[in-house]
Amino acid sequence: MSDTAARPGAREHRSPDPGTPTHAHISLAELWLASNYHPLPVVISHAEGAWVTDVEGRRYLDALAGYSALNFGHLHPALVGAARAQLDRLTLTSRAFHSDRLGPFCRDLATLAGKELVLPMNTGAEAVETAIKVARRWGYEVKGVPDGQARIVVMAGNFHGRTTTIISFSDDPVAHDHYGPYTPGFDTVPYGDLGALEAAITDDTVAVLLEPIQGEGGVILPPDGWLRGVRDLTRRTNVLMIADEIQSGLGRTGSTFACDLEGVVPDVYILGKALGGGIVPVSAVVADRDVLGVITPGSHGSTFGGNPLGAAVGHAVVDLLATGEYQQRARHLGAELAAGLGELVGHGVDAVRCRGLWAGIDIDPGLMTGREACHRLLERGVLVKDTHGSTVRLAPPLVIGEAEIAILLDALRAILR
Ligand SMILES: Cc1ncc(COP(=O)(O)O)c(C=O)c1O
């Protein structure tokens, strides 16, 4: 999270004018909401595809897409249709009973991932917590680690959510500090360093938890071959490889999963965000029976996890991905975006990192902070969000077209001029 005030001369751009609907809505939010976010000064009331409209009728290109939760854009007709139809039939059973939605959804999601079982949850953090529990139980019951001794290796610079256990192994002080006492059992190694990972694995290690690309970290790409190296190492040492594909998965990088880019199949996928189509929170842990089979009735659950509404939307998402169209769009348009962004390096941009329709742009810190860049882009009708310091992340919806890529690149060129 960047801090505009930290830079001398920095200013918050475009304070909304008093008396405007934008000002009124922001004032109300500031009065009544806990300040766990620092939103840009735009109040959205409508959206369709890659475009949103604010309360004063201004249109903006959404180049953040709900941090990848809106991979298929706003109000995708197939997803809204699935949700509407389900709303008129059945929304919640709890897992005390079966629904006619959950089995078909889990079958097709497991098939998409090439795995045998699905454990449905709601939010991303909840799915990460679930994967941690699964790995620990697998460690005790299958691998034979002494009870209470299980360790999980995690990566420096990780972001897996903000529950108590997850922030216990976060090295971001904003997410971590003053929320202790922290959950033990995690060892941190540098991202992309295979030697350090090998050195950290002991007989008590049950899993390696990683993001194939670190999204919140600023779209950080590991060195080529690292994922394959992790796969080989975890196989050799009888440790589960858990890929958190909550942000990187479901088409974003130009393939169904970012792990596909290296031909790697982890033991466990953690999915979320786009699985709910930007409509309802849907997340899942997906793995084979020899891993997820350790879960027994009552040992894990969630009232809403696997609910019929979420399952109907999630199933429609899986159907969209099964066509391969969105992965292809992300590859094709991503190449165009990468080419345009590459031309900005040395012209106000220090570096860019791209995979599919996903990019981290390091703005020259002498020029402006990431936060300032977001404000300037907002003034030009483009919505993005900074991650750390001077890094801006682009994650436009995969329904974006060539014309919109051109708008995005023009806006970036203009603010850097
Ligand atoms: C890689 C990754 N894991 C987990 C999460 C947490 O998801 P949620 O915000 O739905 O809890 C995020 C959210 O940004 C994420 O990017």
The ligand as a Gaussian input file, in Angstrom:
#p B3LYP/6-31G(d) Opt

LIG

0 1
 C       -3.308000     -14.965000      -4.155000
 C       -4.433000     -14.588000      -3.235000
 N       -4.810000     -15.436000      -2.263000
 C       -5.812000     -15.140000      -1.422000
 C       -6.500000     -13.951000      -1.518000
 C       -7.604000     -13.640000      -0.544000
 O       -8.856000     -13.692000      -1.153000
 P      -10.126000     -13.015000      -0.435000
 O       -9.905000     -11.548000      -0.477000
 O      -11.298000     -13.471000      -1.265000
 O      -10.157000     -13.558000       0.950000
 C       -6.138000     -13.037000      -2.497000
 C       -6.830000     -11.739000      -2.603000
 O       -6.360000     -10.800000      -3.202000
 C       -5.079000     -13.359000      -3.382000
 O       -4.680000     -12.520000      -4.338000

